[in-house]
Amino acid sequence: MAAASATTASATEGPRIVWNEKQRRFETEDKEAYIEYVLVNDGKVMDILHTYVPRSKRGLGMASHLCVAAFDHAKSHSMSIIPTCSYVSDTFLPRNPSWNPLVSEELKSSM
C-alpha cells in the first residue's frame, strides 16, 4: 500500500492533495490529477517531471495546488527542486516567484 499523507486540505484552501510516496507523486484524492517527480542527488533534490490535470478539472487552479503541495513538501524536507515539467518552469514559477529559492542552485546559474 502506498504511503500517503495529507498535504493540503479544506474546501476554502482548495482540493485535498495527497502524497503518494510509493508512486512518487502528489495527487488529488481521486487520483485523477497529479504531479510526478523523481528524487536525485541522494534524495536531496526533487525533479518534477510531469503535471497532469484531466479536462474535467482544468481551469480550477488544480495544477497550481499540486505544485504548492510538492514545493511545500520539498521545503519541509530541505530539498531543492528541478522544474523539468514545462508547467512548473514556464507557468507556475513565473506566477509564484516566492518559490524560486527552492529551485536547484545549479539551475539558477543558467537562468
PDB file as gemmi writes it, atoms N, CA and C in Angstrom:
CRYST1    1.000    1.000    1.000  90.00  90.00  90.00 P 1                      
ATOM      1  N   MET A   1       0.844  -1.177   0.000  1.00  0.00           N  
ATOM      2  CA  MET A   1       0.000   0.000   0.000  1.00  0.00           C  
ATOM      3  C   MET A   1       0.886   1.236   0.000  1.00  0.00           C  
ATOM      4  N   ALA A   2       0.503   2.231  -0.745  1.00  0.00           N  
ATOM      5  CA  ALA A   2       1.295   3.449  -0.857  1.00  0.00           C  
ATOM      6  C   ALA A   2       1.207   4.269   0.420  1.00  0.00           C  
ATOM      7  N   ALA A   3       2.330   4.819   0.790  1.00  0.00           N  
ATOM      8  CA  ALA A   3       2.334   5.730   1.933  1.00  0.00           C  
ATOM      9  C   ALA A   3       1.700   7.033   1.496  1.00  0.00           C  
ATOM     10  N   ALA A   4       0.814   7.535   2.269  1.00  0.00           N  
ATOM     11  CA  ALA A   4       0.139   8.772   1.886  1.00  0.00           C  
ATOM     12  C   ALA A   4      -0.078   9.632   3.114  1.00  0.00           C  
ATOM     13  N   SER A   5       0.103  10.903   2.921  1.00  0.00           N  
ATOM     14  CA  SER A   5      -0.207  11.839   3.991  1.00  0.00           C  
ATOM     15  C   SER A   5      -0.829  13.066   3.362  1.00  0.00           C  
ATOM     16  N   ALA A   6      -1.771  13.647   4.046  1.00  0.00           N  
ATOM     17  CA  ALA A   6      -2.442  14.830   3.522  1.00  0.00           C  
ATOM     18  C   ALA A   6      -1.450  15.977   3.474  1.00  0.00           C  
ATOM     19  N   THR A   7      -1.428  16.670   2.352  1.00  0.00           N  
ATOM     20  CA  THR A   7      -0.536  17.805   2.213  1.00  0.00           C  
ATOM     21  C   THR A   7      -1.317  19.093   2.317  1.00  0.00           C  
ATOM     22  N   THR A   8      -2.449  19.156   1.651  1.00  0.00           N  
ATOM     23  CA  THR A   8      -3.315  20.320   1.782  1.00  0.00           C  
ATOM     24  C   THR A   8      -4.735  19.820   1.961  1.00  0.00           C  
ATOM     25  N   ALA A   9      -5.549  20.602   2.626  1.00  0.00           N  
ATOM     26  CA  ALA A   9      -6.935  20.207   2.844  1.00  0.00           C  
ATOM     27  C   ALA A   9      -7.792  21.444   2.984  1.00  0.00           C  
ATOM     28  N   SER A  10      -9.058  21.236   3.221  1.00  0.00           N  
ATOM     29  CA  SER A  10     -10.027  22.297   3.466  1.00  0.00           C  
ATOM     30  C   SER A  10     -10.605  22.844   2.177  1.00  0.00           C  
ATOM     31  N   ALA A  11     -11.909  22.895   2.148  1.00  0.00           N  
ATOM     32  CA  ALA A  11     -12.609  23.378   0.966  1.00  0.00           C  
ATOM     33  C   ALA A  11     -12.268  24.832   0.666  1.00  0.00           C  
ATOM     34  N   THR A  12     -11.965  25.606   1.689  1.00  0.00           N  
ATOM     35  CA  THR A  12     -11.644  27.011   1.454  1.00  0.00           C  
ATOM     36  C   THR A  12     -10.239  27.187   0.886  1.00  0.00           C  
ATOM     37  N   GLU A  13      -9.334  26.257   1.165  1.00  0.00           N  
ATOM     38  CA  GLU A  13      -7.968  26.357   0.671  1.00  0.00           C  
ATOM     39  C   GLU A  13      -7.797  25.717  -0.696  1.00  0.00           C  
ATOM     40  N   GLY A  14      -8.663  24.818  -1.069  1.00  0.00           N  
ATOM     41  CA  GLY A  14      -8.532  24.123  -2.339  1.00  0.00           C  
ATOM     42  C   GLY A  14      -8.718  22.637  -2.152  1.00  0.00           C  
ATOM     43  N   PRO A  15      -8.410  21.888  -3.193  1.00  0.00           N  
ATOM     44  CA  PRO A  15      -8.611  20.435  -3.137  1.00  0.00           C  
ATOM     45  C   PRO A  15      -7.621  19.770  -2.194  1.00  0.00           C  
ATOM     46  N   ARG A  16      -7.999  18.631  -1.692  1.00  0.00           N  
ATOM     47  CA  ARG A  16      -7.104  17.859  -0.830  1.00  0.00           C  
ATOM     48  C   ARG A  16      -6.098  17.139  -1.719  1.00  0.00           C  
ATOM     49  N   ILE A  17      -4.829  17.398  -1.456  1.00  0.00           N  
ATOM     50  CA  ILE A  17      -3.746  16.775  -2.217  1.00  0.00           C  
ATOM     51  C   ILE A  17      -3.044  15.785  -1.295  1.00  0.00           C  
ATOM     52  N   VAL A  18      -2.768  14.592  -1.816  1.00  0.00           N  
ATOM     53  CA  VAL A  18      -2.176  13.515  -1.040  1.00  0.00           C  
ATOM     54  C   VAL A  18      -0.801  13.182  -1.616  1.00  0.00           C  
ATOM     55  N   TRP A  19       0.149  12.923  -0.728  1.00  0.00           N  
ATOM     56  CA  TRP A  19       1.479  12.484  -1.148  1.00  0.00           C  
ATOM     57  C   TRP A  19       1.460  10.974  -1.297  1.00  0.00           C  
ATOM     58  N   ASN A  20       1.695  10.490  -2.509  1.00  0.00           N  
ATOM     59  CA  ASN A  20       1.772   9.064  -2.785  1.00  0.00           C  
ATOM     60  C   ASN A  20       3.259   8.747  -2.953  1.00  0.00           C  
ATOM     61  N   GLU A  21       3.903   8.439  -1.853  1.00  0.00           N  
ATOM     62  CA  GLU A  21       5.349   8.234  -1.855  1.00  0.00           C  
ATOM     63  C   GLU A  21       5.760   7.062  -2.737  1.00  0.00           C  
ATOM     64  N   LYS A  22       4.989   5.996  -2.710  1.00  0.00           N  
ATOM     65  CA  LYS A  22       5.344   4.800  -3.471  1.00  0.00           C  
ATOM     66  C   LYS A  22       5.379   5.074  -4.980  1.00  0.00           C  
ATOM     67  N   GLN A  23       4.422   5.845  -5.475  1.00  0.00           N  
ATOM     68  CA  GLN A  23       4.384   6.154  -6.911  1.00  0.00           C  
ATOM     69  C   GLN A  23       5.108   7.458  -7.241  1.00  0.00           C  
ATOM     70  N   ARG A  24       5.724   8.071  -6.249  1.00  0.00           N  
ATOM     71  CA  ARG A  24       6.451   9.329  -6.403  1.00  0.00           C  
ATOM     72  C   ARG A  24       5.601  10.395  -7.076  1.00  0.00           C  
ATOM     73  N   ARG A  25       4.495  10.705  -6.431  1.00  0.00           N  
ATOM     74  CA  ARG A  25       3.655  11.780  -6.950  1.00  0.00           C  
ATOM     75  C   ARG A  25       2.768  12.363  -5.866  1.00  0.00           C  
ATOM     76  N   PHE A  26       2.289  13.550  -6.149  1.00  0.00           N  
ATOM     77  CA  PHE A  26       1.278  14.207  -5.337  1.00  0.00           C  
ATOM     78  C   PHE A  26       0.033  14.164  -6.191  1.00  0.00           C  
ATOM     79  N   GLU A  27      -1.107  13.829  -5.584  1.00  0.00           N  
ATOM     80  CA  GLU A  27      -2.311  13.609  -6.376  1.00  0.00           C  
ATOM     81  C   GLU A  27      -3.555  14.035  -5.618  1.00  0.00           C  
ATOM     82  N   THR A  28      -4.616  14.248  -6.373  1.00  0.00           N  
ATOM     83  CA  THR A  28      -5.903  14.516  -5.749  1.00  0.00           C  
ATOM     84  C   THR A  28      -6.383  13.205  -5.131  1.00  0.00           C  
ATOM     85  N   GLU A  29      -7.303  13.295  -4.211  1.00  0.00           N  
ATOM     86  CA  GLU A  29      -7.796  12.080  -3.542  1.00  0.00           C  
ATOM     87  C   GLU A  29      -8.343  11.055  -4.525  1.00  0.00           C  
ATOM     88  N   ASP A  30      -8.942  11.537  -5.629  1.00  0.00           N  
ATOM     89  CA  ASP A  30      -9.484  10.605  -6.625  1.00  0.00           C  
ATOM     90  C   ASP A  30      -8.412  10.110  -7.598  1.00  0.00           C  
ATOM     91  N   LYS A  31      -7.178  10.563  -7.423  1.00  0.00           N  
ATOM     92  CA  LYS A  31      -6.013  10.161  -8.221  1.00  0.00           C  
ATOM     93  C   LYS A  31      -6.086  10.591  -9.678  1.00  0.00           C  
ATOM     94  N   GLU A  32      -7.022  11.472 -10.034  1.00  0.00           N  
ATOM     95  CA  GLU A  32      -7.173  11.896 -11.423  1.00  0.00           C  
ATOM     96  C   GLU A  32      -6.167  12.967 -11.828  1.00  0.00           C  
ATOM     97  N   ALA A  33      -5.820  13.852 -10.926  1.00  0.00           N  
ATOM     98  CA  ALA A  33      -4.845  14.906 -11.214  1.00  0.00           C  
ATOM     99  C   ALA A  33      -3.614  14.631 -10.356  1.00  0.00           C  
ATOM    100  N   TYR A  34      -2.424  14.830 -10.949  1.00  0.00           N  
ATOM    101  CA  TYR A  34      -1.214  14.504 -10.201  1.00  0.00           C  
ATOM    102  C   TYR A  34      -0.005  15.240 -10.752  1.00  0.00           C  
ATOM    103  N   ILE A  35       1.041  15.253  -9.940  1.00  0.00           N  
ATOM    104  CA  ILE A  35       2.339  15.782 -10.332  1.00  0.00           C  
ATOM    105  C   ILE A  35       3.352  14.692 -10.005  1.00  0.00           C  
ATOM    106  N   GLU A  36       4.172  14.315 -10.980  1.00  0.00           N  
ATOM    107  CA  GLU A  36       5.136  13.230 -10.809  1.00  0.00           C  
ATOM    108  C   GLU A  36       6.543  13.785 -10.629  1.00  0.00           C  
ATOM    109  N   TYR A  37       7.341  13.074  -9.829  1.00  0.00           N  
ATOM    110  CA  TYR A  37       8.713  13.503  -9.578  1.00  0.00           C  
ATOM    111  C   TYR A  37       9.628  12.299  -9.407  1.00  0.00           C  
ATOM    112  N   VAL A  38      10.912  12.550  -9.479  1.00  0.00           N  
ATOM    113  CA  VAL A  38      11.930  11.575  -9.090  1.00  0.00           C  
ATOM    114  C   VAL A  38      12.867  12.297  -8.132  1.00  0.00           C  
ATOM    115  N   LEU A  39      13.478  11.545  -7.257  1.00  0.00           N  
ATOM    116  CA  LEU A  39      14.463  12.111  -6.341  1.00  0.00           C  
ATOM    117  C   LEU A  39      15.854  11.842  -6.897  1.00  0.00           C  
ATOM    118  N   VAL A  40      16.707  12.858  -6.857  1.00  0.00           N  
ATOM    119  CA  VAL A  40      18.081  12.735  -7.331  1.00  0.00           C  
ATOM    120  C   VAL A  40      19.013  13.279  -6.246  1.00  0.00           C  
ATOM    121  N   ASN A  41      20.303  13.105  -6.473  1.00  0.00           N  
ATOM    122  CA  ASN A  41      21.309  13.601  -5.535  1.00  0.00           C  
ATOM    123  C   ASN A  41      21.045  13.082  -4.119  1.00  0.00           C  
ATOM    124  N   ASP A  42      20.930  11.758  -4.015  1.00  0.00           N  
ATOM    125  CA  ASP A  42      20.698  11.095  -2.719  1.00  0.00           C  
ATOM    126  C   ASP A  42      19.447  11.606  -2.008  1.00  0.00           C  
ATOM    127  N   GLY A  43      18.403  11.938  -2.776  1.00  0.00           N  
ATOM    128  CA  GLY A  43      17.144  12.378  -2.189  1.00  0.00           C  
ATOM    129  C   GLY A  43      17.123  13.828  -1.760  1.00  0.00           C  
ATOM    130  N   LYS A  44      18.140  14.587  -2.119  1.00  0.00           N  
ATOM    131  CA  LYS A  44      18.216  15.992  -1.725  1.00  0.00           C  
ATOM    132  C   LYS A  44      17.531  16.917  -2.729  1.00  0.00           C  
ATOM    133  N   VAL A  45      17.251  16.371  -3.918  1.00  0.00           N  
ATOM    134  CA  VAL A  45      16.656  17.184  -4.983  1.00  0.00           C  
ATOM    135  C   VAL A  45      15.446  16.452  -5.573  1.00  0.00           C  
ATOM    136  N   MET A  46      14.343  17.183  -5.699  1.00  0.00           N  
ATOM    137  CA  MET A  46      13.131  16.647  -6.312  1.00  0.00           C  
ATOM    138  C   MET A  46      13.048  17.187  -7.745  1.00  0.00           C  
ATOM    139  N   ASP A  47      13.114  16.294  -8.703  1.00  0.00           N  
ATOM    140  CA  ASP A  47      12.986  16.668 -10.113  1.00  0.00           C  
ATOM    141  C   ASP A  47      11.525  16.460 -10.498  1.00  0.00           C  
ATOM    142  N   ILE A  48      10.801  17.557 -10.679  1.00  0.00           N  
ATOM    143  CA  ILE A  48       9.381  17.463 -11.042  1.00  0.00           C  
ATOM    144  C   ILE A  48       9.298  17.258 -12.541  1.00  0.00           C  
ATOM    145  N   LEU A  49       8.776  16.102 -12.924  1.00  0.00           N  
ATOM    146  CA  LEU A  49       8.784  15.676 -14.322  1.00  0.00           C  
ATOM    147  C   LEU A  49       7.524  16.024 -15.101  1.00  0.00           C  
ATOM    148  N   HIS A  50       6.367  15.900 -14.458  1.00  0.00           N  
ATOM    149  CA  HIS A  50       5.124  15.970 -15.224  1.00  0.00           C  
ATOM    150  C   HIS A  50       3.961  16.371 -14.321  1.00  0.00           C  
ATOM    151  N   THR A  51       3.113  17.218 -14.856  1.00  0.00           N  
ATOM    152  CA  THR A  51       1.871  17.593 -14.177  1.00  0.00           C  
ATOM    153  C   THR A  51       0.726  17.199 -15.093  1.00  0.00           C  
ATOM    154  N   TYR A  52      -0.277  16.535 -14.542  1.00  0.00           N  
ATOM    155  CA  TYR A  52      -1.439  16.140 -15.353  1.00  0.00           C  
ATOM    156  C   TYR A  52      -2.727  16.510 -14.636  1.00  0.00           C  
ATOM    157  N   VAL A  53      -3.590  17.195 -15.358  1.00  0.00           N  
ATOM    158  CA  VAL A  53      -4.925  17.534 -14.872  1.00  0.00           C  
ATOM    159  C   VAL A  53      -5.904  17.155 -15.975  1.00  0.00           C  
ATOM    160  N   PRO A  54      -6.892  16.278 -15.683  1.00  0.00           N  
ATOM    161  CA  PRO A  54      -7.854  15.885 -16.717  1.00  0.00           C  
ATOM    162  C   PRO A  54      -8.721  17.075 -17.129  1.00  0.00           C  
ATOM    163  N   ARG A  55      -9.261  17.004 -18.323  1.00  0.00           N  
ATOM    164  CA  ARG A  55     -10.097  18.090 -18.855  1.00  0.00           C  
ATOM    165  C   ARG A  55     -11.180  18.525 -17.869  1.00  0.00           C  
ATOM    166  N   SER A  56     -11.763  17.562 -17.183  1.00  0.00           N  
ATOM    167  CA  SER A  56     -12.868  17.869 -16.267  1.00  0.00           C  
ATOM    168  C   SER A  56     -12.440  18.744 -15.084  1.00  0.00           C  
ATOM    169  N   LYS A  57     -11.146  18.817 -14.811  1.00  0.00           N  
ATOM    170  CA  LYS A  57     -10.664  19.596 -13.671  1.00  0.00           C  
ATOM    171  C   LYS A  57      -9.848  20.824 -14.087  1.00  0.00           C  
ATOM    172  N   ARG A  58      -9.721  21.053 -15.383  1.00  0.00           N  
ATOM    173  CA  ARG A  58      -8.912  22.179 -15.851  1.00  0.00           C  
ATOM    174  C   ARG A  58      -9.619  23.507 -15.612  1.00  0.00           C  
ATOM    175  N   GLY A  59      -8.823  24.540 -15.447  1.00  0.00           N  
ATOM    176  CA  GLY A  59      -9.368  25.870 -15.225  1.00  0.00           C  
ATOM    177  C   GLY A  59      -9.745  26.146 -13.779  1.00  0.00           C  
ATOM    178  N   LEU A  60      -9.425  25.228 -12.875  1.00  0.00           N  
ATOM    179  CA  LEU A  60      -9.771  25.373 -11.457  1.00  0.00           C  
ATOM    180  C   LEU A  60      -8.546  25.631 -10.585  1.00  0.00           C  
ATOM    181  N   GLY A  61      -7.394  25.804 -11.212  1.00  0.00           N  
ATOM    182  CA  GLY A  61      -6.171  26.021 -10.449  1.00  0.00           C  
ATOM    183  C   GLY A  61      -5.585  24.746  -9.870  1.00  0.00           C  
ATOM    184  N   MET A  62      -6.023  23.603 -10.382  1.00  0.00           N  
ATOM    185  CA  MET A  62      -5.588  22.313  -9.849  1.00  0.00           C  
ATOM    186  C   MET A  62      -4.072  22.111  -9.982  1.00  0.00           C  
ATOM    187  N   ALA A  63      -3.511  22.452 -11.130  1.00  0.00           N  
ATOM    188  CA  ALA A  63      -2.067  22.264 -11.332  1.00  0.00           C  
ATOM    189  C   ALA A  63      -1.276  23.087 -10.328  1.00  0.00           C  
ATOM    190  N   SER A  64      -1.739  24.281 -10.056  1.00  0.00           N  
ATOM    191  CA  SER A  64      -1.071  25.135  -9.076  1.00  0.00           C  
ATOM    192  C   SER A  64      -1.139  24.518  -7.679  1.00  0.00           C  
ATOM    193  N   HIS A  65      -2.275  23.968  -7.299  1.00  0.00           N  
ATOM    194  CA  HIS A  65      -2.416  23.311  -5.997  1.00  0.00           C  
ATOM    195  C   HIS A  65      -1.456  22.129  -5.883  1.00  0.00           C  
ATOM    196  N   LEU A  66      -1.305  21.376  -6.966  1.00  0.00           N  
ATOM    197  CA  LEU A  66      -0.381  20.248  -6.969  1.00  0.00           C  
ATOM    198  C   LEU A  66       1.055  20.735  -6.785  1.00  0.00           C  
ATOM    199  N   CYS A  67       1.400  21.810  -7.479  1.00  0.00           N  
ATOM    200  CA  CYS A  67       2.749  22.385  -7.353  1.00  0.00           C  
ATOM    201  C   CYS A  67       3.014  22.854  -5.928  1.00  0.00           C  
ATOM    202  N   VAL A  68       2.059  23.534  -5.340  1.00  0.00           N  
ATOM    203  CA  VAL A  68       2.232  24.023  -3.975  1.00  0.00           C  
ATOM    204  C   VAL A  68       2.472  22.848  -3.024  1.00  0.00           C  
ATOM    205  N   ALA A  69       1.745  21.760  -3.208  1.00  0.00           N  
ATOM    206  CA  ALA A  69       1.939  20.581  -2.355  1.00  0.00           C  
ATOM    207  C   ALA A  69       3.356  20.040  -2.508  1.00  0.00           C  
ATOM    208  N   ALA A  70       3.830  19.941  -3.752  1.00  0.00           N  
ATOM    209  CA  ALA A  70       5.180  19.424  -4.000  1.00  0.00           C  
ATOM    210  C   ALA A  70       6.240  20.375  -3.450  1.00  0.00           C  
ATOM    211  N   PHE A  71       6.065  21.669  -3.672  1.00  0.00           N  
ATOM    212  CA  PHE A  71       7.041  22.647  -3.186  1.00  0.00           C  
ATOM    213  C   PHE A  71       7.032  22.712  -1.654  1.00  0.00           C  
ATOM    214  N   ASP A  72       5.857  22.645  -1.041  1.00  0.00           N  
ATOM    215  CA  ASP A  72       5.770  22.610   0.424  1.00  0.00           C  
ATOM    216  C   ASP A  72       6.521  21.400   0.979  1.00  0.00           C  
ATOM    217  N   HIS A  73       6.320  20.263   0.337  1.00  0.00           N  
ATOM    218  CA  HIS A  73       6.988  19.035   0.766  1.00  0.00           C  
ATOM    219  C   HIS A  73       8.506  19.201   0.662  1.00  0.00           C  
ATOM    220  N   ALA A  74       8.951  19.703  -0.475  1.00  0.00           N  
ATOM    221  CA  ALA A  74      10.391  19.897  -0.673  1.00  0.00           C  
ATOM    222  C   ALA A  74      10.960  20.850   0.383  1.00  0.00           C  
ATOM    223  N   LYS A  75      10.252  21.930   0.621  1.00  0.00           N  
ATOM    224  CA  LYS A  75      10.720  22.909   1.608  1.00  0.00           C  
ATOM    225  C   LYS A  75      10.808  22.289   2.997  1.00  0.00           C  
ATOM    226  N   SER A  76       9.792  21.552   3.393  1.00  0.00           N  
ATOM    227  CA  SER A  76       9.776  20.968   4.737  1.00  0.00           C  
ATOM    228  C   SER A  76      10.798  19.847   4.905  1.00  0.00           C  
ATOM    229  N   HIS A  77      11.303  19.309   3.785  1.00  0.00           N  
ATOM    230  CA  HIS A  77      12.312  18.252   3.846  1.00  0.00           C  
ATOM    231  C   HIS A  77      13.684  18.755   3.391  1.00  0.00           C  
ATOM    232  N   SER A  78      13.858  20.077   3.365  1.00  0.00           N  
ATOM    233  CA  SER A  78      15.134  20.710   2.987  1.00  0.00           C  
ATOM    234  C   SER A  78      15.658  20.221   1.643  1.00  0.00           C  
ATOM    235  N   MET A  79      14.756  20.121   0.677  1.00  0.00           N  
ATOM    236  CA  MET A  79      15.123  19.679  -0.667  1.00  0.00           C  
ATOM    237  C   MET A  79      15.065  20.873  -1.621  1.00  0.00           C  
ATOM    238  N   SER A  80      15.793  20.764  -2.709  1.00  0.00           N  
ATOM    239  CA  SER A  80      15.641  21.746  -3.774  1.00  0.00           C  
ATOM    240  C   SER A  80      14.870  21.074  -4.910  1.00  0.00           C  
ATOM    241  N   ILE A  81      14.485  21.878  -5.902  1.00  0.00           N  
ATOM    242  CA  ILE A  81      13.633  21.375  -6.980  1.00  0.00           C  
ATOM    243  C   ILE A  81      14.256  21.654  -8.344  1.00  0.00           C  
ATOM    244  N   ILE A  82      14.147  20.677  -9.215  1.00  0.00           N  
ATOM    245  CA  ILE A  82      14.474  20.862 -10.628  1.00  0.00           C  
ATOM    246  C   ILE A  82      13.127  20.891 -11.347  1.00  0.00           C  
ATOM    247  N   PRO A  83      12.767  22.013 -11.965  1.00  0.00           N  
ATOM    248  CA  PRO A  83      11.466  22.125 -12.630  1.00  0.00           C  
ATOM    249  C   PRO A  83      11.505  21.627 -14.083  1.00  0.00           C  
ATOM    250  N   THR A  84      11.689  20.324 -14.270  1.00  0.00           N  
ATOM    251  CA  THR A  84      11.733  19.753 -15.616  1.00  0.00           C  
ATOM    252  C   THR A  84      10.393  19.921 -16.327  1.00  0.00           C  
ATOM    253  N   CYS A  85       9.309  19.774 -15.596  1.00  0.00           N  
ATOM    254  CA  CYS A  85       7.960  19.929 -16.162  1.00  0.00           C  
ATOM    255  C   CYS A  85       7.788  21.353 -16.687  1.00  0.00           C  
ATOM    256  N   SER A  86       7.317  21.481 -17.919  1.00  0.00           N  
ATOM    257  CA  SER A  86       7.159  22.806 -18.529  1.00  0.00           C  
ATOM    258  C   SER A  86       6.118  23.653 -17.814  1.00  0.00           C  
ATOM    259  N   TYR A  87       5.088  23.042 -17.249  1.00  0.00           N  
ATOM    260  CA  TYR A  87       4.108  23.831 -16.500  1.00  0.00           C  
ATOM    261  C   TYR A  87       4.784  24.495 -15.303  1.00  0.00           C  
ATOM    262  N   VAL A  88       5.607  23.747 -14.595  1.00  0.00           N  
ATOM    263  CA  VAL A  88       6.276  24.276 -13.405  1.00  0.00           C  
ATOM    264  C   VAL A  88       7.236  25.397 -13.795  1.00  0.00           C  
ATOM    265  N   SER A  89       8.070  25.153 -14.803  1.00  0.00           N  
ATOM    266  CA  SER A  89       9.090  26.144 -15.170  1.00  0.00           C  
ATOM    267  C   SER A  89       8.523  27.348 -15.907  1.00  0.00           C  
ATOM    268  N   ASP A  90       7.526  27.134 -16.761  1.00  0.00           N  
ATOM    269  CA  ASP A  90       7.031  28.217 -17.624  1.00  0.00           C  
ATOM    270  C   ASP A  90       5.800  28.943 -17.099  1.00  0.00           C  
ATOM    271  N   THR A  91       5.056  28.305 -16.205  1.00  0.00           N  
ATOM    272  CA  THR A  91       3.815  28.918 -15.723  1.00  0.00           C  
ATOM    273  C   THR A  91       3.826  29.116 -14.203  1.00  0.00           C  
ATOM    274  N   PHE A  92       4.008  28.034 -13.452  1.00  0.00           N  
ATOM    275  CA  PHE A  92       3.906  28.141 -12.001  1.00  0.00           C  
ATOM    276  C   PHE A  92       4.958  29.069 -11.397  1.00  0.00           C  
ATOM    277  N   LEU A  93       6.225  28.848 -11.706  1.00  0.00           N  
ATOM    278  CA  LEU A  93       7.275  29.662 -11.084  1.00  0.00           C  
ATOM    279  C   LEU A  93       7.197  31.141 -11.482  1.00  0.00           C  
ATOM    280  N   PRO A  94       6.955  31.475 -12.751  1.00  0.00           N  
ATOM    281  CA  PRO A  94       6.818  32.900 -13.079  1.00  0.00           C  
ATOM    282  C   PRO A  94       5.637  33.568 -12.356  1.00  0.00           C  
ATOM    283  N   ARG A  95       4.568  32.819 -12.119  1.00  0.00           N  
ATOM    284  CA  ARG A  95       3.399  33.361 -11.418  1.00  0.00           C  
ATOM    285  C   ARG A  95       3.573  33.368  -9.900  1.00  0.00           C  
ATOM    286  N   ASN A  96       4.506  32.563  -9.411  1.00  0.00           N  
ATOM    287  CA  ASN A  96       4.719  32.411  -7.972  1.00  0.00           C  
ATOM    288  C   ASN A  96       6.207  32.513  -7.646  1.00  0.00           C  
ATOM    289  N   PRO A  97       6.807  33.675  -7.856  1.00  0.00           N  
ATOM    290  CA  PRO A  97       8.257  33.813  -7.681  1.00  0.00           C  
ATOM    291  C   PRO A  97       8.747  33.565  -6.253  1.00  0.00           C  
ATOM    292  N   SER A  98       7.840  33.561  -5.285  1.00  0.00           N  
ATOM    293  CA  SER A  98       8.271  33.300  -3.909  1.00  0.00           C  
ATOM    294  C   SER A  98       8.833  31.884  -3.748  1.00  0.00           C  
ATOM    295  N   TRP A  99       8.538  30.984  -4.696  1.00  0.00           N  
ATOM    296  CA  TRP A  99       9.049  29.614  -4.632  1.00  0.00           C  
ATOM    297  C   TRP A  99      10.419  29.482  -5.292  1.00  0.00           C  
ATOM    298  N   ASN A 100      10.892  30.505  -5.987  1.00  0.00           N  
ATOM    299  CA  ASN A 100      12.169  30.426  -6.703  1.00  0.00           C  
ATOM    300  C   ASN A 100      13.360  30.030  -5.830  1.00  0.00           C  
ATOM    301  N   PRO A 101      13.390  30.399  -4.541  1.00  0.00           N  
ATOM    302  CA  PRO A 101      14.536  29.970  -3.723  1.00  0.00           C  
ATOM    303  C   PRO A 101      14.695  28.447  -3.629  1.00  0.00           C  
ATOM    304  N   LEU A 102      13.648  27.693  -3.908  1.00  0.00           N  
ATOM    305  CA  LEU A 102      13.759  26.232  -3.851  1.00  0.00           C  
ATOM    306  C   LEU A 102      14.339  25.626  -5.129  1.00  0.00           C  
ATOM    307  N   VAL A 103      14.410  26.413  -6.196  1.00  0.00           N  
ATOM    308  CA  VAL A 103      14.949  25.892  -7.455  1.00  0.00           C  
ATOM    309  C   VAL A 103      16.427  25.566  -7.248  1.00  0.00           C  
ATOM    310  N   SER A 104      16.836  24.421  -7.742  1.00  0.00           N  
ATOM    311  CA  SER A 104      18.213  23.949  -7.575  1.00  0.00           C  
ATOM    312  C   SER A 104      19.208  25.032  -7.958  1.00  0.00           C  
ATOM    313  N   GLU A 105      20.211  25.238  -7.127  1.00  0.00           N  
ATOM    314  CA  GLU A 105      21.245  26.251  -7.346  1.00  0.00           C  
ATOM    315  C   GLU A 105      21.930  26.080  -8.703  1.00  0.00           C  
ATOM    316  N   GLU A 106      22.107  24.860  -9.141  1.00  0.00           N  
ATOM    317  CA  GLU A 106      22.756  24.599 -10.434  1.00  0.00           C  
ATOM    318  C   GLU A 106      21.949  25.201 -11.578  1.00  0.00           C  
ATOM    319  N   LEU A 107      20.622  25.194 -11.442  1.00  0.00           N  
ATOM    320  CA  LEU A 107      19.773  25.736 -12.492  1.00  0.00           C  
ATOM    321  C   LEU A 107      19.735  27.260 -12.445  1.00  0.00           C  
ATOM    322  N   LYS A 108      19.838  27.828 -11.263  1.00  0.00           N  
ATOM    323  CA  LYS A 108      19.756  29.282 -11.127  1.00  0.00           C  
ATOM    324  C   LYS A 108      20.874  29.973 -11.896  1.00  0.00           C  
ATOM    325  N   SER A 109      22.041  29.357 -11.959  1.00  0.00           N  
ATOM    326  CA  SER A 109      23.163  29.983 -12.654  1.00  0.00           C  
ATOM    327  C   SER A 109      22.919  30.037 -14.158  1.00  0.00           C  
ATOM    328  N   SER A 110      22.035  29.182 -14.665  1.00  0.00           N  
ATOM    329  CA  SER A 110      21.767  29.177 -16.101  1.00  0.00           C  
ATOM    330  C   SER A 110      20.508  29.951 -16.459  1.00  0.00           C  
ATOM    331  N   MET A 111      19.818  30.518 -15.440  1.00  0.00           N  
ATOM    332  CA  MET A 111      18.583  31.249 -15.689  1.00  0.00           C  
ATOM    333  C   MET A 111      18.864  32.691 -16.055  1.00  0.00           C  
TER     334      MET A 111                                                      
END                                                                             
